[in-house]
Amino acid sequence: HSSRTAISNTASICHMAVGGYLDNIDTSPSGAQKKVFVIEKPEDLLEFLGQDDRLCVVKVWAKWCKTCKQFDVRWRKLAHQEGDKRDAKGNILEPGRARFAEIEFT
């Protein structure tokens, strides 16, 4: 139970820290896909962090966390605005200012 409280508190802090910024993001469709890297094991995190020198933004979330679900919309907007633009095959068309990943807390 304390782990769930910690995750919920962390999600709330993240929401407060970037919430105002995310409200002003243009999310109009550009035709290009954005990708959020899914981290499933420690090696995935190391691979993600070692890809290049850009800012890495990692979201930790849980299916049962209501705050996480609410924050996800804003998170996706930020990834769409600032992340890599990709084609349908996943190739990078234009590098973004930051790279995005997520870890599901189970």
Buried (B, 14 or more C-beta within 10 A) or exposed (E): EEEEEEBBEBBBEBBEEBEEEBEEEEEEEEEBBBBBBEBEEEEBBEEBEEEEEBEBBBBBBBEEBEBBEEBBEBBBBBBBBBBBBBEEEEEEEEEBEBBBBBBEBE
